[in-house]
Amino acid sequence: MKFLPKFVRTTDESSENSVDRNEPADRSKTRRTKSLQGATIFVVMFVTLWWLLSRGEESTE
């Protein structure tokens, strides 16, 4: 287990992924942005699936 000490970190060390308390909270995504992204993904996936399934029906006729 020579590689284990690489991953051990003391509480004094700062994490690169830690949140900087001085940064404004504006950088996080708003609820509206998340909803719009989710709706966009849903529509794109729905249209893609509908298109693929409609192509399959045309080839069987």
PDB file of N, CA, C and O in Angstrom, chain B, residues numbered from 101:
ATOM      1  N   MET B 101       0.828  -1.185   0.000  1.00  0.00           N
ATOM      2  CA  MET B 101       0.000   0.000   0.000  1.00  0.00           C
ATOM      3  C   MET B 101       0.874   1.251   0.000  1.00  0.00           C
ATOM      4  O   MET B 101       0.694   2.141   0.831  1.00  0.00           O
ATOM      5  N   LYS B 102       1.810   1.313  -0.926  1.00  0.00           N
ATOM      6  CA  LYS B 102       2.688   2.476  -1.021  1.00  0.00           C
ATOM      7  C   LYS B 102       1.960   3.698  -1.568  1.00  0.00           C
ATOM      8  O   LYS B 102       2.348   4.826  -1.263  1.00  0.00           O
ATOM      9  N   PHE B 103       0.914   3.500  -2.368  1.00  0.00           N
ATOM     10  CA  PHE B 103       0.232   4.619  -2.991  1.00  0.00           C
ATOM     11  C   PHE B 103      -0.772   5.303  -2.066  1.00  0.00           C
ATOM     12  O   PHE B 103      -1.253   6.387  -2.396  1.00  0.00           O
ATOM     13  N   LEU B 104      -1.098   4.720  -0.943  1.00  0.00           N
ATOM     14  CA  LEU B 104      -2.104   5.286  -0.047  1.00  0.00           C
ATOM     15  C   LEU B 104      -1.726   6.653   0.505  1.00  0.00           C
ATOM     16  O   LEU B 104      -2.606   7.510   0.575  1.00  0.00           O
ATOM     17  N   PRO B 105      -0.496   6.921   0.900  1.00  0.00           N
ATOM     18  CA  PRO B 105      -0.172   8.248   1.434  1.00  0.00           C
ATOM     19  C   PRO B 105      -0.386   9.397   0.445  1.00  0.00           C
ATOM     20  O   PRO B 105      -0.532  10.545   0.867  1.00  0.00           O
ATOM     21  N   LYS B 106      -0.407   9.114  -0.856  1.00  0.00           N
ATOM     22  CA  LYS B 106      -0.674  10.157  -1.833  1.00  0.00           C
ATOM     23  C   LYS B 106      -2.064  10.764  -1.630  1.00  0.00           C
ATOM     24  O   LYS B 106      -2.262  11.959  -1.846  1.00  0.00           O
ATOM     25  N   PHE B 107      -3.011   9.945  -1.220  1.00  0.00           N
ATOM     26  CA  PHE B 107      -4.390  10.385  -1.149  1.00  0.00           C
ATOM     27  C   PHE B 107      -4.785  10.883   0.231  1.00  0.00           C
ATOM     28  O   PHE B 107      -5.887  11.402   0.411  1.00  0.00           O
ATOM     29  N   VAL B 108      -3.906  10.731   1.201  1.00  0.00           N
ATOM     30  CA  VAL B 108      -4.200  11.194   2.549  1.00  0.00           C
ATOM     31  C   VAL B 108      -3.880  12.680   2.615  1.00  0.00           C
ATOM     32  O   VAL B 108      -2.807  13.109   2.190  1.00  0.00           O
ATOM     33  N   ARG B 109      -4.809  13.463   3.148  1.00  0.00           N
ATOM     34  CA  ARG B 109      -4.633  14.903   3.196  1.00  0.00           C
ATOM     35  C   ARG B 109      -4.979  15.390   4.602  1.00  0.00           C
ATOM     36  O   ARG B 109      -5.947  14.932   5.208  1.00  0.00           O
ATOM     37  N   THR B 110      -4.203  16.293   5.094  1.00  0.00           N
ATOM     38  CA  THR B 110      -4.493  16.835   6.415  1.00  0.00           C
ATOM     39  C   THR B 110      -5.545  17.925   6.304  1.00  0.00           C
ATOM     40  O   THR B 110      -5.838  18.400   5.207  1.00  0.00           O
ATOM     41  N   THR B 111      -6.108  18.320   7.422  1.00  0.00           N
ATOM     42  CA  THR B 111      -7.133  19.362   7.419  1.00  0.00           C
ATOM     43  C   THR B 111      -6.548  20.737   7.184  1.00  0.00           C
ATOM     44  O   THR B 111      -7.288  21.672   6.880  1.00  0.00           O
ATOM     45  N   ASP B 112      -5.238  20.886   7.316  1.00  0.00           N
ATOM     46  CA  ASP B 112      -4.598  22.181   7.095  1.00  0.00           C
ATOM     47  C   ASP B 112      -4.446  22.501   5.614  1.00  0.00           C
ATOM     48  O   ASP B 112      -4.361  23.667   5.230  1.00  0.00           O
ATOM     49  N   GLU B 113      -4.410  21.463   4.787  1.00  0.00           N
ATOM     50  CA  GLU B 113      -4.244  21.676   3.357  1.00  0.00           C
ATOM     51  C   GLU B 113      -5.548  22.161   2.744  1.00  0.00           C
ATOM     52  O   GLU B 113      -6.628  21.690   3.102  1.00  0.00           O
ATOM     53  N   SER B 114      -5.439  23.102   1.822  1.00  0.00           N
ATOM     54  CA  SER B 114      -6.648  23.596   1.151  1.00  0.00           C
ATOM     55  C   SER B 114      -6.948  22.705  -0.048  1.00  0.00           C
ATOM     56  O   SER B 114      -6.040  22.186  -0.697  1.00  0.00           O
ATOM     57  N   SER B 115      -8.200  22.542  -0.323  1.00  0.00           N
ATOM     58  CA  SER B 115      -8.636  21.732  -1.446  1.00  0.00           C
ATOM     59  C   SER B 115      -8.846  22.622  -2.656  1.00  0.00           C
ATOM     60  O   SER B 115      -9.349  23.739  -2.534  1.00  0.00           O
ATOM     61  N   GLU B 116      -8.462  22.130  -3.824  1.00  0.00           N
ATOM     62  CA  GLU B 116      -8.681  22.897  -5.047  1.00  0.00           C
ATOM     63  C   GLU B 116     -10.167  22.987  -5.364  1.00  0.00           C
ATOM     64  O   GLU B 116     -10.608  23.944  -6.001  1.00  0.00           O
ATOM     65  N   ASN B 117     -10.940  22.006  -4.929  1.00  0.00           N
ATOM     66  CA  ASN B 117     -12.369  21.974  -5.208  1.00  0.00           C
ATOM     67  C   ASN B 117     -13.191  22.682  -4.140  1.00  0.00           C
ATOM     68  O   ASN B 117     -14.416  22.729  -4.243  1.00  0.00           O
ATOM     69  N   SER B 118     -12.558  23.220  -3.138  1.00  0.00           N
ATOM     70  CA  SER B 118     -13.311  23.859  -2.072  1.00  0.00           C
ATOM     71  C   SER B 118     -13.911  25.173  -2.566  1.00  0.00           C
ATOM     72  O   SER B 118     -13.399  25.797  -3.496  1.00  0.00           O
ATOM     73  N   VAL B 119     -14.980  25.567  -1.939  1.00  0.00           N
ATOM     74  CA  VAL B 119     -15.682  26.778  -2.339  1.00  0.00           C
ATOM     75  C   VAL B 119     -14.980  27.979  -1.738  1.00  0.00           C
ATOM     76  O   VAL B 119     -14.694  28.014  -0.542  1.00  0.00           O
ATOM     77  N   ASP B 120     -14.711  28.944  -2.564  1.00  0.00           N
ATOM     78  CA  ASP B 120     -14.106  30.186  -2.085  1.00  0.00           C
ATOM     79  C   ASP B 120     -15.211  31.058  -1.519  1.00  0.00           C
ATOM     80  O   ASP B 120     -16.169  31.385  -2.220  1.00  0.00           O
ATOM     81  N   ARG B 121     -15.088  31.427  -0.291  1.00  0.00           N
ATOM     82  CA  ARG B 121     -16.133  32.197   0.382  1.00  0.00           C
ATOM     83  C   ARG B 121     -16.274  33.603  -0.182  1.00  0.00           C
ATOM     84  O   ARG B 121     -17.307  34.242   0.017  1.00  0.00           O
ATOM     85  N   ASN B 122     -15.254  34.102  -0.883  1.00  0.00           N
ATOM     86  CA  ASN B 122     -15.305  35.454  -1.432  1.00  0.00           C
ATOM     87  C   ASN B 122     -15.995  35.519  -2.787  1.00  0.00           C
ATOM     88  O   ASN B 122     -16.331  36.608  -3.254  1.00  0.00           O
ATOM     89  N   GLU B 123     -16.214  34.370  -3.430  1.00  0.00           N
ATOM     90  CA  GLU B 123     -16.871  34.365  -4.729  1.00  0.00           C
ATOM     91  C   GLU B 123     -18.348  34.665  -4.571  1.00  0.00           C
ATOM     92  O   GLU B 123     -18.976  34.209  -3.616  1.00  0.00           O
ATOM     93  N   PRO B 124     -18.908  35.425  -5.497  1.00  0.00           N
ATOM     94  CA  PRO B 124     -20.345  35.698  -5.414  1.00  0.00           C
ATOM     95  C   PRO B 124     -21.161  34.452  -5.718  1.00  0.00           C
ATOM     96  O   PRO B 124     -20.700  33.559  -6.430  1.00  0.00           O
ATOM     97  N   ALA B 125     -22.365  34.394  -5.183  1.00  0.00           N
ATOM     98  CA  ALA B 125     -23.231  33.234  -5.380  1.00  0.00           C
ATOM     99  C   ALA B 125     -23.902  33.250  -6.742  1.00  0.00           C
ATOM    100  O   ALA B 125     -24.667  32.337  -7.053  1.00  0.00           O
ATOM    101  N   ASP B 126     -23.638  34.265  -7.566  1.00  0.00           N
ATOM    102  CA  ASP B 126     -24.274  34.386  -8.873  1.00  0.00           C
ATOM    103  C   ASP B 126     -23.806  33.310  -9.847  1.00  0.00           C
ATOM    104  O   ASP B 126     -24.474  33.042 -10.845  1.00  0.00           O
ATOM    105  N   ARG B 127     -22.686  32.707  -9.568  1.00  0.00           N
ATOM    106  CA  ARG B 127     -22.130  31.742 -10.508  1.00  0.00           C
ATOM    107  C   ARG B 127     -22.896  30.423 -10.525  1.00  0.00           C
ATOM    108  O   ARG B 127     -22.792  29.676 -11.498  1.00  0.00           O
ATOM    109  N   SER B 128     -23.644  30.121  -9.505  1.00  0.00           N
ATOM    110  CA  SER B 128     -24.403  28.878  -9.510  1.00  0.00           C
ATOM    111  C   SER B 128     -25.598  29.027 -10.436  1.00  0.00           C
ATOM    112  O   SER B 128     -26.121  30.125 -10.628  1.00  0.00           O
ATOM    113  N   LYS B 129     -26.019  27.909 -11.006  1.00  0.00           N
ATOM    114  CA  LYS B 129     -27.130  27.941 -11.949  1.00  0.00           C
ATOM    115  C   LYS B 129     -28.429  28.208 -11.206  1.00  0.00           C
ATOM    116  O   LYS B 129     -28.668  27.675 -10.122  1.00  0.00           O
ATOM    117  N   THR B 130     -29.241  29.025 -11.800  1.00  0.00           N
ATOM    118  CA  THR B 130     -30.527  29.313 -11.194  1.00  0.00           C
ATOM    119  C   THR B 130     -31.497  28.178 -11.502  1.00  0.00           C
ATOM    120  O   THR B 130     -31.249  27.344 -12.373  1.00  0.00           O
ATOM    121  N   ARG B 131     -32.592  28.166 -10.778  1.00  0.00           N
ATOM    122  CA  ARG B 131     -33.613  27.134 -10.994  1.00  0.00           C
ATOM    123  C   ARG B 131     -34.181  27.231 -12.406  1.00  0.00           C
ATOM    124  O   ARG B 131     -34.492  26.212 -13.023  1.00  0.00           O
ATOM    125  N   ARG B 132     -34.317  28.451 -12.917  1.00  0.00           N
ATOM    126  CA  ARG B 132     -34.855  28.642 -14.261  1.00  0.00           C
ATOM    127  C   ARG B 132     -33.909  28.063 -15.304  1.00  0.00           C
ATOM    128  O   ARG B 132     -34.347  27.416 -16.255  1.00  0.00           O
ATOM    129  N   THR B 133     -32.606  28.297 -15.126  1.00  0.00           N
ATOM    130  CA  THR B 133     -31.623  27.778 -16.072  1.00  0.00           C
ATOM    131  C   THR B 133     -31.626  26.251 -16.082  1.00  0.00           C
ATOM    132  O   THR B 133     -31.580  25.631 -17.145  1.00  0.00           O
ATOM    133  N   LYS B 134     -31.678  25.657 -14.906  1.00  0.00           N
ATOM    134  CA  LYS B 134     -31.711  24.190 -14.826  1.00  0.00           C
ATOM    135  C   LYS B 134     -32.965  23.633 -15.477  1.00  0.00           C
ATOM    136  O   LYS B 134     -32.908  22.609 -16.158  1.00  0.00           O
ATOM    137  N   SER B 135     -34.102  24.299 -15.274  1.00  0.00           N
ATOM    138  CA  SER B 135     -35.357  23.838 -15.872  1.00  0.00           C
ATOM    139  C   SER B 135     -35.305  23.943 -17.389  1.00  0.00           C
ATOM    140  O   SER B 135     -35.745  23.033 -18.092  1.00  0.00           O
ATOM    141  N   LEU B 136     -34.770  25.045 -17.895  1.00  0.00           N
ATOM    142  CA  LEU B 136     -34.660  25.207 -19.347  1.00  0.00           C
ATOM    143  C   LEU B 136     -33.721  24.182 -19.958  1.00  0.00           C
ATOM    144  O   LEU B 136     -33.993  23.651 -21.035  1.00  0.00           O
ATOM    145  N   GLN B 137     -32.621  23.902 -19.279  1.00  0.00           N
ATOM    146  CA  GLN B 137     -31.701  22.887 -19.795  1.00  0.00           C
ATOM    147  C   GLN B 137     -32.353  21.516 -19.796  1.00  0.00           C
ATOM    148  O   GLN B 137     -32.203  20.757 -20.754  1.00  0.00           O
ATOM    149  N   GLY B 138     -33.075  21.192 -18.734  1.00  0.00           N
ATOM    150  CA  GLY B 138     -33.760  19.911 -18.664  1.00  0.00           C
ATOM    151  C   GLY B 138     -34.823  19.780 -19.735  1.00  0.00           C
ATOM    152  O   GLY B 138     -34.949  18.728 -20.362  1.00  0.00           O
ATOM    153  N   ALA B 139     -35.595  20.846 -19.952  1.00  0.00           N
ATOM    154  CA  ALA B 139     -36.635  20.825 -20.979  1.00  0.00           C
ATOM    155  C   ALA B 139     -36.034  20.682 -22.371  1.00  0.00           C
ATOM    156  O   ALA B 139     -36.570  19.970 -23.220  1.00  0.00           O
ATOM    157  N   THR B 140     -34.914  21.366 -22.597  1.00  0.00           N
ATOM    158  CA  THR B 140     -34.255  21.279 -23.902  1.00  0.00           C
ATOM    159  C   THR B 140     -33.765  19.869 -24.177  1.00  0.00           C
ATOM    160  O   THR B 140     -33.941  19.348 -25.279  1.00  0.00           O
ATOM    161  N   ILE B 141     -33.158  19.259 -23.190  1.00  0.00           N
ATOM    162  CA  ILE B 141     -32.671  17.886 -23.355  1.00  0.00           C
ATOM    163  C   ILE B 141     -33.836  16.934 -23.598  1.00  0.00           C
ATOM    164  O   ILE B 141     -33.742  16.040 -24.438  1.00  0.00           O
ATOM    165  N   PHE B 142     -34.933  17.123 -22.868  1.00  0.00           N
ATOM    166  CA  PHE B 142     -36.107  16.272 -23.049  1.00  0.00           C
ATOM    167  C   PHE B 142     -36.637  16.389 -24.471  1.00  0.00           C
ATOM    168  O   PHE B 142     -36.924  15.377 -25.111  1.00  0.00           O
ATOM    169  N   VAL B 143     -36.769  17.604 -24.966  1.00  0.00           N
ATOM    170  CA  VAL B 143     -37.309  17.810 -26.319  1.00  0.00           C
ATOM    171  C   VAL B 143     -36.388  17.201 -27.362  1.00  0.00           C
ATOM    172  O   VAL B 143     -36.854  16.547 -28.295  1.00  0.00           O
ATOM    173  N   VAL B 144     -35.086  17.408 -27.213  1.00  0.00           N
ATOM    174  CA  VAL B 144     -34.143  16.856 -28.188  1.00  0.00           C
ATOM    175  C   VAL B 144     -34.197  15.331 -28.183  1.00  0.00           C
ATOM    176  O   VAL B 144     -34.209  14.709 -29.245  1.00  0.00           O
ATOM    177  N   MET B 145     -34.230  14.729 -27.002  1.00  0.00           N
ATOM    178  CA  MET B 145     -34.292  13.262 -26.932  1.00  0.00           C
ATOM    179  C   MET B 145     -35.619  12.749 -27.480  1.00  0.00           C
ATOM    180  O   MET B 145     -35.643  11.729 -28.169  1.00  0.00           O
ATOM    181  N   PHE B 146     -36.726  13.436 -27.187  1.00  0.00           N
ATOM    182  CA  PHE B 146     -38.032  13.020 -27.678  1.00  0.00           C
ATOM    183  C   PHE B 146     -38.086  13.067 -29.197  1.00  0.00           C
ATOM    184  O   PHE B 146     -38.555  12.125 -29.836  1.00  0.00           O
ATOM    185  N   VAL B 147     -37.604  14.172 -29.779  1.00  0.00           N
ATOM    186  CA  VAL B 147     -37.630  14.315 -31.235  1.00  0.00           C
ATOM    187  C   VAL B 147     -36.720  13.273 -31.886  1.00  0.00           C
ATOM    188  O   VAL B 147     -37.078  12.690 -32.909  1.00  0.00           O
ATOM    189  N   THR B 148     -35.553  13.037 -31.298  1.00  0.00           N
ATOM    190  CA  THR B 148     -34.633  12.044 -31.848  1.00  0.00           C
ATOM    191  C   THR B 148     -35.249  10.652 -31.817  1.00  0.00           C
ATOM    192  O   THR B 148     -35.167   9.914 -32.799  1.00  0.00           O
ATOM    193  N   LEU B 149     -35.862  10.289 -30.698  1.00  0.00           N
ATOM    194  CA  LEU B 149     -36.506   8.975 -30.595  1.00  0.00           C
ATOM    195  C   LEU B 149     -37.675   8.855 -31.564  1.00  0.00           C
ATOM    196  O   LEU B 149     -37.842   7.818 -32.205  1.00  0.00           O
ATOM    197  N   TRP B 150     -38.480   9.898 -31.678  1.00  0.00           N
ATOM    198  CA  TRP B 150     -39.612   9.879 -32.600  1.00  0.00           C
ATOM    199  C   TRP B 150     -39.124   9.717 -34.032  1.00  0.00           C
ATOM    200  O   TRP B 150     -39.704   8.963 -34.813  1.00  0.00           O
ATOM    201  N   TRP B 151     -38.033  10.443 -34.377  1.00  0.00           N
ATOM    202  CA  TRP B 151     -37.494  10.360 -35.728  1.00  0.00           C
ATOM    203  C   TRP B 151     -36.962   8.955 -36.019  1.00  0.00           C
ATOM    204  O   TRP B 151     -37.198   8.409 -37.097  1.00  0.00           O
ATOM    205  N   LEU B 152     -36.241   8.372 -35.051  1.00  0.00           N
ATOM    206  CA  LEU B 152     -35.704   7.021 -35.256  1.00  0.00           C
ATOM    207  C   LEU B 152     -36.819   5.989 -35.392  1.00  0.00           C
ATOM    208  O   LEU B 152     -36.749   5.100 -36.241  1.00  0.00           O
ATOM    209  N   LEU B 153     -37.847   6.109 -34.554  1.00  0.00           N
ATOM    210  CA  LEU B 153     -38.950   5.152 -34.631  1.00  0.00           C
ATOM    211  C   LEU B 153     -39.759   5.333 -35.910  1.00  0.00           C
ATOM    212  O   LEU B 153     -40.236   4.347 -36.472  1.00  0.00           O
ATOM    213  N   SER B 154     -39.923   6.552 -36.380  1.00  0.00           N
ATOM    214  CA  SER B 154     -40.677   6.770 -37.615  1.00  0.00           C
ATOM    215  C   SER B 154     -39.907   6.236 -38.818  1.00  0.00           C
ATOM    216  O   SER B 154     -40.522   5.790 -39.787  1.00  0.00           O
ATOM    217  N   ARG B 155     -38.595   6.272 -38.780  1.00  0.00           N
ATOM    218  CA  ARG B 155     -37.800   5.695 -39.858  1.00  0.00           C
ATOM    219  C   ARG B 155     -37.972   4.194 -39.890  1.00  0.00           C
ATOM    220  O   ARG B 155     -38.003   3.595 -40.965  1.00  0.00           O
ATOM    221  N   GLY B 156     -38.082   3.579 -38.727  1.00  0.00           N
ATOM    222  CA  GLY B 156     -38.261   2.139 -38.665  1.00  0.00           C
ATOM    223  C   GLY B 156     -39.599   1.698 -39.222  1.00  0.00           C
ATOM    224  O   GLY B 156     -39.692   0.620 -39.809  1.00  0.00           O
ATOM    225  N   GLU B 157     -40.639   2.504 -39.052  1.00  0.00           N
ATOM    226  CA  GLU B 157     -41.956   2.168 -39.597  1.00  0.00           C
ATOM    227  C   GLU B 157     -41.959   2.255 -41.103  1.00  0.00           C
ATOM    228  O   GLU B 157     -42.609   1.442 -41.760  1.00  0.00           O
ATOM    229  N   GLU B 158     -41.246   3.224 -41.681  1.00  0.00           N
ATOM    230  CA  GLU B 158     -41.221   3.390 -43.135  1.00  0.00           C
ATOM    231  C   GLU B 158     -40.531   2.198 -43.804  1.00  0.00           C
ATOM    232  O   GLU B 158     -40.928   1.788 -44.894  1.00  0.00           O
ATOM    233  N   SER B 159     -39.518   1.648 -43.168  1.00  0.00           N
ATOM    234  CA  SER B 159     -38.798   0.536 -43.782  1.00  0.00           C
ATOM    235  C   SER B 159     -39.589  -0.768 -43.720  1.00  0.00           C
ATOM    236  O   SER B 159     -39.339  -1.670 -44.519  1.00  0.00           O
ATOM    237  N   THR B 160     -40.539  -0.890 -42.788  1.00  0.00           N
ATOM    238  CA  THR B 160     -41.327  -2.114 -42.686  1.00  0.00           C
ATOM    239  C   THR B 160     -42.501  -2.122 -43.622  1.00  0.00           C
ATOM    240  O   THR B 160     -43.074  -3.183 -43.868  1.00  0.00           O
ATOM    241  N   GLU B 161     -42.888  -0.973 -44.161  1.00  0.00           N
ATOM    242  CA  GLU B 161     -44.046  -0.913 -45.071  1.00  0.00           C
ATOM    243  C   GLU B 161     -43.705  -1.268 -46.462  1.00  0.00           C
ATOM    244  O   GLU B 161     -44.576  -1.261 -47.332  1.00  0.00           O
TER     245      GLU B 161
END
